[in-house]
Amino acid sequence: MRTILVLNSKGGSGKTTIATNLAGYYADRGSSVALADFDPQGSSIDWLAARGDDRPAIKSVEAFHSGARLPSGVDVTILDAPARTHGEDLGALVRRAQTVVIPVVPSPVDLRAAERFLDELFRVKAVEKGEVKVATIANRAREGSLAATELGEYLEGLKLPSGKKLPFLALIRASVNYLRAAERGLSIFEFAPMATALDREHWAPLTRWLNSPRSLPE
């Protein structure tokens, strides 16, 4: 089973938007998908509740309940992490995944928070030993803005504990299409291609990486 964790200890980084769109992406491609919501706010669960029966099914997992288990028998499980995940909780969550995607919003506050979070994440043993693959994306970015440029330069320069470059994969633009998709329990990949062509283009480097062996532990 493929397990992808969307993680950032900073609230407001758009983890649920990334997690739900990944779930919809894989479901639309014909994979059996589960979406595990570890946040007691249940935003991913709410997204699934709005999803129509005419859409490819996605299994809902209220993972914030104590003792909740990830489902077996699905192709892909997307894990939507809560904010303020640190210490032992952070390590336990990372160990559930093969791949970690970290969305960072282009603002000075979020960039400083990302520096602290990544420093902690790189000390998690599973990351230190290369037992999980990690990558970053810039989220809710305005193309050409100074904030997006500065964030991109920061993320491009990051290195893993091994000394290898930490992959910076995509700049996901701020788009009203994400609001429209969230209202209906959809992903941008489930709208007419022409309606979300630019958004899909921005996602392409991320989805290519996730579908390649480079995103899996050796």
N, C-alpha and C positions, 0 to 999 in steps of 0.2 A: 504494500500500500504506500502511495506517495503522500508524504506529510509536509505541509508548508506552513510555517508559523509567521504571522505578520505581527511584528513586535516593535515597540518603542515605549519606554517608561513614561514619556511625556504625553500627557493628554492633549487632544486636539491635533494630532499628527495625521489623522485620516486613516487610521488602521482599519476601521470597519469598512470604509469605502474601498480600500484595496482588497480586503478579505472577501467582501461580497462580490466584487467584480471578478476576482479570481475564481470563486465558486461558480459564478454564472458562465465564465469563459470555459471552464472544463466541462460543465454540464452541457453547454451548447455544442461542444465537440463530441458528445456522446459518452463521456466518462460517467461512471457512477460516483457521486460526490457527496461528502458530508461536510457540514459547516459547524465547527465546534466553537461556541461562544464562551470564553472564559471570563467575560466581563459581567458582573452582576447587573449592570444597566440593561443588558440584553438587546443591544441595538441590532446585532446580526439576527437574533431570533425574531425581532420585530420585522426586519426586512423579509425574512422567510414567510412570516405570517401574511405579508402583503402580496406574496407571489401567487400568481394564478395557477389553477390546476392544468391549464393548457401548456404550461412551460415544463421543460425537463425537470424532473424531481430532484431536490437536494435534501438530504437527510439532516434534520435539525438535532443538535446536541447541546443541551444546556450544561456545558462543562463547568460552570461556576458552582454547581452543586457539589458538595463534598463526596468524594468517591466516584465521581462520574468517569466513565471509561470511554475511550475512543471506539468507534464502531469497527467491526471487522467486515470483510466482504465488500468493501468499496474500493474504487480505483484511487481516489484522491480525497484526502481530508485537509481542509483549510482550517487553521487554528487562529482565531481572533483573540489576541492577548489583551488583558486589561492594562490600564495605565498604572503607574506606581508599582511595577513589578520589580522587586529587588531581592538580593540575598538568595536564600534557599529556594524561594518561590521562582526566582528567575532561572536558577540552575535546573530545577525540576521541569519547568516548562520547555526550556531549550532541549532537554534530553528527549522530549516527545517527538521532536522534529528531525527531518533530514535536512531541511533548508529553512533559513531565516531571512525574511525580507524586512528591511527597516525603512519605513517612510519617514522623511524629515521635511518639515515645512520651512520655507525660506523666510525666517525672521531671526533677528539677533538672539531673542530669548530661546527659540527652539534650537538654534545652532549651539549655544552654550550648553543647553540641556543635553543635546546629542553627544557633545564631547564627554560629559560626565557619564552618560549611559554607556557609551561605547567602551570607555575605560573599564567599567564594571563588567560589561559583557565579555570583553576579551580575557578576563580572568576566570570565566566559567570554564571548567576543565574540558567539557565537550568541544568548546570553541578552540581552546589552546591546543588540543590534540587533533584537531581537524576532523572530528567525528560528526560535525554538522557544517554545512556550507552557509556562508553569510554574505549578503549583498545589500546595498543601499539604493534607494530611489529618492529623488526630490519630488515632493508631492504638493499639489495645489499651487503650482508655480506659474508666474506670469512670464512668458517668454521675453527675453531681452531686458528684464528688470534687473537693477543692480543687486537686489536681494537674491534673486535666482542665480545670477552669475557668481556671487560670492559663495553661495551654498554649493554650487557645482564645483567650484575650485577647491573648496574644503573637502568635499566627498571624494573628488578625484585623487587627492593626496593621501588618503588614509591607507594604512597598511595593517594586515593581520598580525597576530602574535608571531607567526612563522616568518614574517618579513615580506611575504608576498602582498601584492596590491589587493586591497579590499575592493571587489567589483562595485562600481557605481554604474547602474544599468540604464536608468531612464529618468527623464523629467516629465512627470505627469502634470499636465496643465490644469489650471482651474477652469472648469467648464460647467455650464448649466445642465449638460447632459447627465452628470452624476446625480444631480437633484431629481431630475425627471426619472432616472432609473430607480433611485431609492424609493420614490413614492410608489412605485409599482412592483417592487420586489424583483427588479430586473438588473442585469448588467448592461454596460454599453455594448457588449458583444451580441446582445439580443434585440437591438434595434436594427433598422435597415442600415446596411453598410454605409451608404452615402451620408446618412444622418450623423454618423459618428466616425467618419473616415479619419479626421485629424486626431481624434482621441485614440483610435486603434493604432494609428501610426506611432504615437508616443508610447503606447504599451508594447509595441512589437519587440524592442530589445529585451524587455523583461520576460515576455512569454517565450521568446526564443531560448533565452538562458535557462528558464525553468524546464523547458522541454529537452534540454541537452544534458549529456552526462556531466558537464562542468558544474551543474548545480547539485550534484549528488556526492555524498562522501565516498571516498575510495574504499 
